[in-house]
Amino acid sequence: MKVIYLRVSNNDLSYDDQLPEILNAFDLKVKNLTIFEEKVSAYSDSEQKKRTEFIKLKELIENRVVTDVYVYSLERFERNIQRMLEFFFFCESRGCKMHSALQPYLNNLFPNVVDQQLSKNPIYLFLKYLMALIYGFVAQNESFFTSVRTKKAIVKGDVTKSTYGNKWGEKFRGLDGNRVELPIKTIEAIRRRVIFLSVKKKYIAREIIEDIRKRYKINLSPPTISRMKKSVENGNTKEDI
């Protein structure tokens, strides 16, 4: 069985973009696949029991039903170094290959190797396992610093404010032009979406504004988009679509 796993961290995000990227990257057809999708964090330890679809997927892998599991990016599986490595070896020991649209090299180090003994060379295995470790580190590191940034950016009280004293979310306007207050998670989701569209998709401001209007019912101004994009230049990104 070939499986696609789609995940985003909360209900304010969408995994609609993940599926077409996976299908295109591996030339797959939906009719030949089983798709698991869920909205839950892969970073917080306390959230792991809520990952019911991921648990079902692991049960199928345990029973050697799944031969290949496809994902948009490896952090969709785990945003924790230890759990990423555990899942990697869990799959490998049960004959299930992990495939990522954004990291195509993990299981494709030997595409043209005729001599199978060469593929078992310790240096190739070391490089393969090292990549799994690096991907786990990158995933956890992104979530860690996003959490730190969010905590530093806000001061909670009767009214949630930024560290500069401004009411959090006041700069956003609904489709009717009126100011709206948004939950912190929604604000962070919009920021990540803008970064994803500008950096990964290379969208221009007009296209980003239209996407955010449809997805969040919010009107963004070009200056707001520009400020969000500047966070990429400072290394403050997290493309968690």
C-alpha positions, 0 to 999 in steps of 0.5 A, a space after each residue: 500500500 502507498 500512503 500520503 500523510 498530510 499534517 498541519 499544526 492547527 485549525 488555522 492552517 491548511 494542507 490543501 497545498 501539500 497534496 498537489 506538490 506530493 502528487 507532482 513530485 512523484 507522479 502519483 494518482 490519488 486513486 492509487 493511494 490512501 491519504 491520512 490527514 490531520 491538524 495537530 502539532 508534531 512538536 509538543 510532546 503533550 499532543 502526540 496522543 492526539 495524532 490519531 491518524 499518524 498512530 493509524 499509519 504507524 499501525 499499518 507500517 507495523 503490520 507491513 501493509 505500507 510499502 511507501 509513505 509520501 509527505 510534503 516535507 519531513 517535519 510533517 512526520 515529526 518536529 522532534 529530533 529523537 522522534 524523527 530518528 525513531 520513526 525513520 528507523 521504524 519505517 526502515 526496519 519494516 520495509 517502508 520507504 519515506 518519500 518527501 517532496 521537499 527532501 527527495 534525497 533521503 531514500 534516493 542516494 543510490 538511484 543508479 547503483 548496479 552493484 548492491 554491495 556498494 549500496 550497503 557501504 557504511 559510508 552511504 548508510 552513514 550519510 543517509 542516517 546523518 541526513 535523517 538526523 539533520 532533518 530532525 534537527 532543522 524541524 525541531 529548531 524551527 518550531 523551537 525558535 518560533 515558540 520563543 519569538 511568539 512568547 517574546 512578541 506578546 504580553 498576555 493580560 486582560 488585553 493581549 499586547 505586543 512588547 511595544 504596547 500595541 494591541 495584538 492583531 489590531 493592524 488586521 482588517 476584515 473584508 468589510 474594512 473594519 479592524 478585527 482582533 485575531 487569535 495569536 495562532 491565526 496571526 502566526 498562521 497568516 505570517 507563515 502563509 505569507 512567507 510560504 507564498 512569497 519565498 516558496 511560491 514566488 507570489 507577488 503582493 497582489 497574489 498573496 493578498 488574494 490568497 489571504 482574503 480567500 483563506 482567512 477573510 482578512 485584507 492585508 496591505 502591501 506594507 504588512 506583507 513587506 514587513 512579514 517578508 523581512 522576517 525571512 531576511 532575519 532568519 525568522 521563518 517557519 513554512 508550516 503550511 
